[in-house]
Amino acid sequence: MSFLPAEIIKRKRNGFVLSEREIADFVLGYTDGSVPDYQMSALLMAIYFQGMSESETLSLTKTMLHSGVVVDLSSVPNFKVDKHSTGGVGDKTSLILGPIVASLGLPVPMISGRGLGHTGGTLDKLESIPGFNTQLSIDQFIQSLRKDQICFIGQTKEICPADKKIYALRDVTATIESLPLICASIMSKKLAEGIDGLVLDVKFGSGAFMKDPVKSEELAERLMAIARGHGKKVATLITNMDQPLGRYAGNSLEVAECVSIMKNEVHVGPCGYDLYADTRELSLQLSAQMLWLGGAAASVEKAYVLALGALESGRAFEKFEQLCRIHSGRLSELPKSPFRFDIESSESGFIQSMNTESIGVAGIQIRAGRSKTTDVIEPTAGIEFHAKVGDRIEKGQPLFSVYGADQALIRSTEKFLRATTLIGDQKVNPQPLILKTLS
């Protein structure tokens, strides 16, 4: 070994800025096994406490990016654009915006992840469709983008192996929350897709990774700086996760919600509004940003009109059906839960707040999500939301419906889910769905 890992650990521990060479030697040494877990753990903890400069974060991202294959999409015509969300409960917009943007001629190369903890994963949602294969090769990924402008796959072993190994270590060393480590992890995977532009959905609130909108904006600015540093066009929406997004949280249920939206269906809940409205609107707003970055329209407002036209005309749903065929998914066989349990409101009043993270934990309890990577998901398990913050609800009206394959398990969530929702006499106004746009 031509460098001394302990000296690099000491420099970062003492607050010095590491060079690109020092970062590359350490990270690539860990990836090939010449640097042991205990030394990488020490460096991660030093980074957690001392942070990283913008130049260090760029160097870390670059090293992780080039630790494996960077997909070459030069053979795919037009501007390639993707979206990344920091995750939440009921967050399913990728399944709608991908088809919208691809149906308008911009390729959407999406390398997605699985859910862990209270946030859901795009791959888990898609794999609830019988036969849907997300493990396509890089060559199949490129061919599908060239031919059909869309393909969703999981992270392969060739893409960012350094990130995969470091992320597993962060999970067990309590260094997940470090902003530079978060940024390098997210952006190395996204840049490896070979994209030209990226739209970020950075969430705040009780169901988000970042609870505080100020911290969410700081994360967004750091992510955007990395994208710009690698010559990519980028825009961000800061969005609200103080309550679940849409009507459902749970894999096959979320797919069904997206299909309904792409078929231009509405579902009016007991409180008198369309329970699909927020999912639909956020999908359109993110699509508009993607189309605008790609030059499909002269302004975001005109791009929104294009996105709305693709949705209302049925072109987006046709593209989603095509996506299912690419991946051998049988959408007509989307499974439904054998059991449903309604949780009725025990009082009348207005919904004051919802603890979205706790709702996500209830989803884990019924096996709609996983607390560790080896957990097996029940694809039909999930939760339906009949009312949201600010709504008037009467005693005896349904508040939640819980779905799953285990009747005793879904019934066991009643007390826990009731505690997630505060009902009072005062009408409150929910925060806007989109707090801010950065571009």
N, C-alpha and C positions, 0 to 999 in steps of 0.2 A: 504494500500500500504506500503510495507516494505522498500521501498527506496524512495529517494527524487529526482524526475526528475529535479527540478530546480538546484540542486547541480551538477548533471551530465552535464547539459547544461553549467553551469558556468565553470566546469573543462575543457570541450572541448573548450569553448570560450577563455579560458586563455591559451590554447595550451598544456594542459596535455594529456597524453596517457590514454585512457579509458581501463579498464580491460574487459575481456570477460564477466564477470558477469554483469558489469554495462551496457554493450551493450545489452546483452541478456534481462536483466530486462526491459530496456527501450523499445526495439523493440517489445518484446512479450507483454508488457503492452499496447503499441499502437495498436497491432494487436487485442487484446481482448477488447479494448475500455477503459481501465482504465487510459491510458495516452491520453490526449486530442490532437486534431489537432494542437492547437497553441503551445504546448510544443514540439511536434515532428517537427513542422516548425522551431522553434528556434534551435533545435539540428541540423537539416539539414543545416541551414544557418551557424551555427558554424563550421560544417564539411566543408562546401563550402569554408570558409575563412581560416580555420586552417589545412585542410587536415586530412589524417589518416595515421598512420604508417602501415607497412605491416602486423604486428600482429593484429592491429585493423581491417583492411580490411578483413583479414581472419576470425576474430571473427564475423564481421557483416555478411559475406557471410554464415558462418556456422549457425548463428541464423536464417537468412532468409530461408536457405535451410531446416532446421528442424522445421520451423514454420508450415509445412504441410507434406504431404506424399512424401517420397523419393521412387521412383519406384524401386522395387526389380526385377532385370533382371537375377538373378542367374539361373533361369530355362531356359534361352535362351543361347544356346551354342555359343562359339567363342567370339572373341573380339568385343565389342560393341563400335562403333565410330560415332561421329556426327561432323557437321561443323557449325560454327557460323560466320555470316558476320555482320560488323557494319553498312552495308546498303548503298544504293546508288540508282542511276537511271538506270533502265534496268538490275539490279542485279538479275539474275534468276538461278544461278548455282546449287542451291539445287535440282532443278527439274531434273538435268542431273547427278550430282555426286552421289545422293542417289541411283538411279537405277544402275549406274556403279558399285559402291562398293558392293551393296547388291547382284548383279548378280554374284559377285566373292566370295560370301559366308560370308562376314562380315555384321552382322546386323547393320542397320542404324536407331536408334530410334530418331525421330526428333519431338520435341515439339516447334512449330513455333509461330510467332506472326503476327499481322496484321500491315499494313502500317499506318504511321501517319506522317504528314508533307510531305516533298518531296521524302522520301524513300518509296519504295514498300514493301509489306509484302508477305511472302510465302503463307500464308493461303488465302489471297485475290486472288492470281494467281490461286491456286488450285480450289477455289470455283467458278471461272469463268467457270469451267467444269460443265455442268448441272448434278445435283444430287450428286456432290462430297461432302461427309460428313466428316468434320474435327473434329466433336464433339464426337468421340468414347470414350468409357470408358477406364480406365486404364487396366482393364482385357482384353478388346478387343485389346488394344495396345500391351500388352504382348503376347497374342495369335498370333497376326499377325506377330510379330517379330520372334516368335518361329517357325512359319510355313513358312513365306515368306521372312524373314530377312528385312522387311521394313514396316514402318508405319509413317505417318505424322499427328500429331494432334495439336490442340490448347491448350493453358494453361488452365487446369481445375481449379475449385475452390479449389481442394485439394492440388494443387501444389503451393508452395511458396506464401501463402496468405499474408505474411508480405510484400513481394516485390510488390504485386499487389496494396496494400493499400498505401505503401510508394511512389511508382512510381506516382500514381495519385496526391499525395501531392507535389512531386518534380515538377510536370508539372505546378502547379499553384503558386509555391513559387520561381521560377527562380533559382532552384538548380539542374536542369537537367545536367549541364556541369561538375559537380564535378566528378573527375576521380575515387575516391574510391567508390562513390555511383554508378557510371556507372558499375564498375567492379563487385561489389557485386550483382547488379541487374542481369547482364548478367550471371555470373557464378552460382548464386544460382539456376536459372532455368535450366541451362545446367547440373549441377551436380545432380539435382533432377531426370533427365532422367535415372539414373543408368548406365551411360556410363563408359567405361574403358579409352577412349581417345577422344581428341577433337582437331580439326583443326580450326584455327581462320583465317578469312580473314579480316584483319584490313585495312580499306581504308583511303586514304588521297586525298586532292584535292578539287576543287570547289564544287563537289557534295557529299562530304563526311562530316561526323560529325566533324572529325578532318581535318582541311585544311592543316596543316603542317605535312610533313612526320616524322619529329623529334617527334612531339607530338603523332603521330600515333604509332610510335615505343615505346614510353613511355607507352601508353595504352596497347599495346601488351605485353610488359614485365610484367606489373602489372597483366594482365589477366593470363598469363602463370604461374606467381608465385602462384596465387590462385589455379590453376589446379594442380600444383606440390604439393602444400601444402595439397591437398586432395588426393594425391597418384595417379593422372591421368597422362597419357602420353599426351604430347601437342606439337603442332607445329603451326607456324604462317606464313602466307604470307602477306607482306605489299604491297598493290595493289593500282593502280592508278584509281581515280574517277574524273580526270580533264575533262573527257568527258564521255558520257553515254556508258554503256556496251552493245555491240551487236547491232542488227538491230532495236529493238523495246523497248519501255517502255510503259506499259499498260497491263492489266492482261491477257485477252484471247490472245492478240497479243504475249505476252511473252511465253505463253504456246505453241502457234503455232511455235514460233522460236525454242523452246526446242525440240519439236516433229520433226521439220525439221532436226535439228542437230543429233538427235538420229536415224533418217532415213538416215543419211549420205548425206543429200542434201546440196548444196551450193547455195548462192545467190550473184551473182556478181553485184555490184552497178555501177552507172555511172562512178565512178572513177577507176573501173577496178579491185577491190579486193573483196574477199568474206566477206560480211557484218556479217556473223556468226562467223568469225574466232576468234575474241577475246573471245566471250562467250565460244566457244568450247575449246580453249586453257586453259582458266582459270579453267573451269570445270575439264579438264584432270589433270592439275597441282594440284588442291585441292584433287581430287580423289587419285592421286599418294601419297600425304602426308598421307591421311587416310589409304590407303592400307599398306604403309610402317609402320605407327604406329602400325597397327594391325598384323604385322609380315607376311603379305601375300607375301612379297618380301624382298630380302636381302638389297636392296637399293631403294632410291626414283626413280632412273633412271629405274630400273627393274619394279618397281611398275607402272611407267608411261606406260611402254610397255603393262603391263596387262590391265590397264585402256583403253588404245587405242584399244586393241583387243576386249574388251567387247563392246566398242562403235561401232567399224567398223563391228563386226560380227552380230549386231542386238540384242545381249543379253540384252543390257541396255534398248532398247526400249521395249522388251518383259517384262522386269521387271517394266517399267513405266506403261504399259498396265495392268499388275497385280496389281500395286498400285491403279490404277483407279478402278479396280474391288473390291479391299478390301474396298474402300471408297464409293462404289456405283456410281462412276463417269462415265458419258457417253461421252467418249472422242470424239466419232464420231459426237456428237452434239455440239461441241465447237462453240460458237456463233461468227458471224462475224459482223462487224460494217455496218450499213446501209448507212453511209455517209463517204466520204473521201474528204479531201481538201488539195491540193498540194500548198506548199509555195515554189516558185521558187527563185533562187538567183537573186538579183537585180544588181549584178556586177560579173565580172570575177576576179579570183585570187586564192590565197591559203588560206585555213582556218587556222587562226592564233591561235584561242582559242575558247572554248565553256564554257559558264557559266552553268555548269551542274545543280546546285541548282535551277537556274531560269527556266531551262527546266523542272525540277521536279515540280516547282510551276505552270507552264503551264499545266502540267498533272493534278494537283489538280483542276485548273479552268475548265477543261473539264470533271471532275468527274472520272478520272482514279485513283485518290488518295483522301485522306481526310485530312482536316485541323483540325478536331476534331473527337473524337471517334464515335459520333452519325451520322456522314455524311454517306450517302448511295453511294456506288460506282457503276458506270456504267461499267460492265465488258468488253464491247467491245471498250471503249474509250482508246485512246493512241496515241503515236507519233512514226513515223518511221523516222530513220536517214539515209539519202542517202550518206552522206559524213562525214568524221571525220577530226581531226586536222592533218594538213600536206597535205591534199588532194587538188588537183587542181579542181576548179569548174568553169564552164562557166556561164555567164549570161543567165538566162532562164532555167538552169538545176534545177531539184528538189533538194531542200535543206532538207525540212521536208515534211512529209505527216501527216495530223492530222485526226484521226478517232473518231467517236462517234455517238450517237443516236440523237444528237441535232445539226442540220446543222448550225444554227446561232451561237451557242456556239463555235463550233470548228473553224468557220471562224473568230471569235473574237480574236483568239490567234495570228493572223498573225503578227501584229506590235510587240507584246511582244516577240515572238519567234525569229523574225529577230534580235532583240536587243541582243539575247543571244550569237550570233555567230559573231566573228570578222573576216573579210576577208581582206587580204592585198596582196601586190605584192611579198613579201618575202616568200620563202618556209621555213617552220619550221619543225623540227623533233619532233614528240610527245615523251613524256617520256615513258619509258618501262612500259608494263602492270604490271609486277611484279618487284617491286623495290628491295625487300630483302626477304630472308627466314630466320626465326628464329626457331631453334629446339634444 
